[in-house]
């Protein structure tokens, strides 16, 4: 057995010893969720546990923290490996029905960030123990990031405060209820989508529905925007980029026989390709203006950048897969599908190579839940799986 294999085996033993405590910490975090930039209690809980292990976490401005484990540079000159967790919750009621359900009305860990937090904490504690035993060659940085659910994401603030200084690569996991516990999903290249918000506002003088020729018909023009602009994007941008414009809200008028003076439609613009994403905003503006030009309405387009795609680096993905195979066996690592969901982990990957893996949280044979739903239930065995995965990843060359 090589030194690295011995360190991996020892890490597994340490995580096994921590598993019961990690489950209790996850339940505590789940019961006390905090929205983005309000994660004071969660930050304190994580910091206290790290200090109890002899570590020195650095609190970030506002909320969140980073914590270094082991040497700043390895014997072969490599920098630190970063492991990232997001710590914020969602503005949803918790309907999971479990004894540790949220005690905060209207706030719930419905995206699994309580699991992410505990996974990185567990990996960090195990790696710190390895360091104490002289078995950790490469330094690690734990990143507990606030405000992932608030676009463009708390990752911006964390990077600005030096979280990636001295870091050579970064990894994270995200709960995936569609995968069984004991499986992880990986993919080279885009695994999640860019996600922007779009609002189009049309205005005119308004008028009577019997005389649409005397005013700009805002409602009719909105209908053209809703149906035609997504089609234009599909012809002006490479279809392989996965561009998708979907409307979620339409507001115009309140009576049947009056053409309103204003109307809005709002939605999301998503894209799997960075280059297409960079072009999409101008194409969107041009398309809206061209579509409504015949209807003599004034138009305002608000396009707010959200996050770029999470574009998994090939080498870092290979290291995650090697770690997953070591932890779960060859059948435990599967190819995951792309998602049009947004994830601000993407911002880290604009600075250093990195990758995100999907962490199976489903119980075999049981009901399949979905994230961003108040009734989300995860198989808590995934916590130890994730801690071992990220811990083993940190040991990869």
Residue pairs with C-beta under 8 A, 6 or more apart in sequence:
1 9
3 135
4 395
4 397
6 135
7 130
7 135
7 136
7 395
8 326
8 392
8 395
10 130
10 133
10 135
11 126
11 127
11 130
11 388
11 391
11 392
11 395
12 327
12 388
14 125
14 126
14 129
14 130
15 122
15 123
15 126
15 384
15 387
15 388
15 391
16 384
18 122
18 125
18 126
18 384
18 387
19 122
19 383
19 384
22 118
22 121
22 122
22 383
22 384
22 387
23 118
23 380
23 383
25 45
25 49
25 118
25 121
26 114
26 115
26 117
26 118
26 380
26 383
27 100
28 45
28 100
29 42
29 45
29 87
29 109
29 114
29 117
29 118
30 100
30 101
30 102
30 109
30 114
31 100
31 101
31 102
31 103
32 41
32 42
32 102
32 103
32 104
33 89
33 90
33 94
33 102
33 104
33 107
33 108
33 109
33 114
34 40
34 41
34 42
34 63
34 87
34 88
34 89
34 104
34 107
35 88
35 89
35 90
35 91
35 107
35 149
36 88
36 146
36 147
36 148
36 149
36 150
36 154
37 62
37 63
37 88
37 146
37 147
37 150
37 154
38 63
38 88
39 63
39 64
39 87
39 88
39 146
39 147
40 63
42 63
42 87
42 117
42 144
43 59
43 63
43 64
43 65
43 87
43 144
43 146
46 57
46 65
46 87
46 117
46 121
46 144
47 57
47 59
47 65
47 67
49 121
49 125
50 56
50 57
50 65
50 67
50 121
50 124
50 125
50 142
51 57
53 125
53 128
53 129
54 128
54 132
55 67
55 68
55 69
55 124
55 128
56 67
56 68
57 65
57 66
57 67
57 142
58 65
58 66
58 67
59 65
60 66
60 146
60 157
60 158
60 161
60 163
61 157
61 161
62 146
62 157
63 87
63 146
63 147
64 87
64 144
64 145
64 146
64 154
64 157
64 158
65 144
66 141
66 142
66 143
66 144
66 158
66 163
67 124
67 141
67 142
67 144
68 80
68 139
68 140
68 141
68 142
69 124
69 127
69 128
69 131
69 136
69 139
69 140
69 141
69 142
70 80
70 127
70 128
70 131
70 136
70 137
70 138
70 139
70 140
71 136
71 137
71 138
71 139
72 79
72 80
72 139
72 166
73 79
73 139
73 166
74 137
74 138
74 139
75 137
78 138
78 168
79 139
79 166
79 167
79 168
80 138
80 139
80 140
80 141
80 166
80 167
80 168
81 138
81 139
81 140
81 141
81 167
81 168
81 169
81 170
81 171
81 393
81 394
82 140
82 141
82 142
82 143
82 163
82 164
82 167
82 169
82 170
82 171
82 348
82 352
82 354
83 120
83 123
83 124
83 140
83 141
83 142
83 143
83 170
83 171
83 172
83 390
83 393
83 394
84 120
84 143
84 145
84 170
84 171
84 172
84 345
84 348
85 113
85 116
85 117
85 119
85 120
85 121
85 142
85 143
85 144
85 145
85 172
86 113
86 116
86 117
86 145
86 146
86 148
86 149
86 154
86 344
86 345
87 113
87 116
87 117
87 144
87 145
87 146
88 113
88 146
88 147
88 148
88 149
88 150
88 154
89 102
89 107
89 108
89 109
89 110
89 111
89 113
89 114
89 149
90 107
90 108
90 109
90 110
90 111
90 149
90 372
91 106
91 107
92 106
92 107
92 108
92 110
92 372
92 373
92 374
93 102
93 105
93 106
93 108
93 374
94 101
94 102
94 107
94 108
94 109
94 110
94 374
95 101
95 374
95 375
96 108
96 374
96 375
96 376
96 377
97 375
98 377
101 108
102 108
102 109
108 374
108 376
109 376
110 371
110 372
110 373
110 374
110 376
111 149
111 175
111 371
111 372
111 376
112 174
112 175
112 361
112 371
112 376
112 378
113 148
115 175
115 359
115 361
115 378
115 382
115 383
115 386
116 172
116 173
116 174
116 175
116 386
117 144
118 383
118 387
119 173
119 359
119 382
119 383
119 386
119 387
119 390
120 142
120 143
120 144
120 387
120 390
121 142
121 144
121 387
122 383
122 384
122 386
122 387
122 391
123 142
123 386
123 387
123 388
123 389
123 390
123 391
123 394
124 140
124 142
126 387
126 388
126 391
127 136
127 140
127 391
127 394
130 136
136 395
138 394
138 395
139 166
140 394
141 163
141 166
141 167
143 158
143 163
143 170
145 154
145 155
145 158
145 163
146 154
146 157
146 158
147 153
147 154
147 157
148 154
148 155
148 343
148 344
148 345
151 195
151 197
151 304
151 306
151 307
151 342
151 344
152 305
152 306
152 307
152 344
152 347
153 306
153 307
153 344
153 347
154 344
155 344
155 345
155 346
155 347
155 348
156 344
156 347
159 347
159 348
159 351
164 170
164 348
164 351
164 352
167 352
168 352
168 353
169 313
169 316
169 319
169 352
169 353
169 354
170 316
170 348
170 349
170 352
170 353
170 354
171 316
171 319
171 320
171 354
171 355
171 356
171 357
171 390
171 393
172 345
172 354
172 356
172 357
173 184
173 356
173 357
173 358
173 359
173 386
173 389
173 390
174 343
174 356
174 357
174 358
174 359
175 358
175 359
175 361
175 371
175 378
175 382
176 185
176 336
176 358
176 359
176 360
176 361
176 362
177 361
177 362
177 368
177 369
177 370
177 371
177 376
177 378
178 362
178 368
179 185
179 334
179 336
179 358
179 359
179 360
179 361
179 362
180 360
180 362
180 363
180 364
181 360
181 361
181 362
181 363
181 364
181 379
181 381
181 382
181 385
182 328
182 332
182 360
182 381
182 385
183 328
183 332
183 333
183 334
183 360
184 320
184 324
184 328
184 332
184 333
184 334
184 357
184 358
184 359
184 360
184 385
184 389
185 334
185 335
185 336
185 337
185 357
185 358
185 360
186 312
186 317
186 320
186 321
186 324
186 333
186 334
186 335
186 336
186 355
186 357
186 358
187 312
187 317
187 335
187 336
187 337
187 338
188 312
188 313
188 314
188 317
189 311
189 312
190 242
190 272
190 273
190 309
190 310
190 311
190 312
190 338
191 309
191 310
191 311
191 312
191 336
191 338
191 339
191 356
191 358
192 309
192 310
192 338
192 339
192 340
192 341
192 342
192 343
192 346
192 356
193 242
193 244
193 270
193 271
193 272
193 309
193 338
193 339
193 340
193 341
193 342
194 269
194 270
194 271
194 272
194 274
194 277
194 280
194 306
194 307
194 308
194 309
194 342
194 346
195 268
195 269
195 270
195 306
195 307
195 340
195 341
195 342
196 268
196 269
196 270
196 277
196 280
196 281
196 303
196 304
196 305
196 306
197 266
197 267
197 268
197 269
197 302
197 303
197 304
197 306
198 245
198 266
198 267
198 268
198 269
198 284
198 301
198 302
198 303
198 304
199 264
199 265
199 266
199 301
199 302
200 222
200 225
200 229
200 264
200 265
200 266
200 288
200 299
200 300
200 301
200 302
201 262
201 263
201 264
201 299
201 300
201 302
202 216
202 218
202 221
202 222
202 225
202 262
202 263
202 264
202 292
202 297
202 298
202 299
203 216
203 218
203 261
203 262
203 263
203 297
203 298
203 300
204 215
204 216
204 217
204 218
204 259
204 261
204 296
204 297
204 298
205 215
205 216
205 261
206 215
206 218
206 258
206 259
206 260
206 261
207 214
207 215
207 258
207 259
208 257
208 258
208 259
209 256
209 257
209 258
209 259
210 257
212 220
212 259
215 259
216 295
216 296
216 297
216 298
217 259
217 295
217 297
218 252
218 253
218 259
218 260
218 261
218 262
218 263
218 297
219 252
219 253
219 259
219 260
219 263
220 295
221 263
221 291
221 292
221 295
221 297
222 250
222 252
222 263
222 264
222 265
224 291
224 292
224 295
225 265
225 288
225 291
225 292
226 247
226 250
226 265
228 287
228 291
229 245
229 284
229 287
229 288
229 291
230 244
230 245
230 246
232 283
232 287
232 290
232 291
233 243
233 245
233 269
233 280
233 283
233 284
233 287
234 243
236 283
236 287
237 243
237 271
237 276
237 279
237 280
237 283
238 273
238 276
240 273
241 271
241 272
241 273
241 275
241 276
241 277
242 270
242 271
242 272
242 273
242 338
242 340
243 269
243 270
243 271
243 272
243 273
243 276
243 280
244 269
244 270
244 271
244 340
245 267
245 268
245 269
245 270
245 284
246 267
246 268
246 270
247 265
247 266
247 267
248 266
248 267
248 268
249 264
249 265
249 266
249 267
250 263
250 264
250 265
250 266
251 263
251 264
251 265
252 260
252 262
252 263
252 264
253 259
253 260
253 263
254 260
269 280
269 284
269 303
270 340
270 342
271 277
271 280
271 309
272 309
272 338
272 340
273 309
274 308
274 309
274 311
277 308
277 309
281 303
281 305
284 301
284 303
285 301
285 303
288 299
288 301
289 299
289 301
292 299
306 342
307 342
307 343
307 344
307 346
307 347
308 346
308 347
308 350
309 346
310 343
310 345
310 346
310 349
310 356
311 346
311 349
312 349
312 354
312 355
312 356
313 349
313 353
313 354
313 355
315 353
316 353
316 354
316 355
317 355
319 355
319 393
319 396
320 355
320 357
320 389
320 393
321 333
322 396
323 389
323 390
323 392
323 393
323 395
323 396
324 332
324 333
324 357
324 389
324 392
325 332
325 333
326 392
327 385
327 388
327 389
327 392
328 385
328 389
336 357
336 358
343 356
345 354
345 356
348 354
357 389
359 382
359 385
359 386
359 389
360 379
360 382
360 385
361 378
361 379
361 382
362 368
362 369
362 379
363 379
367 377
369 375
369 376
369 377
369 378
370 376
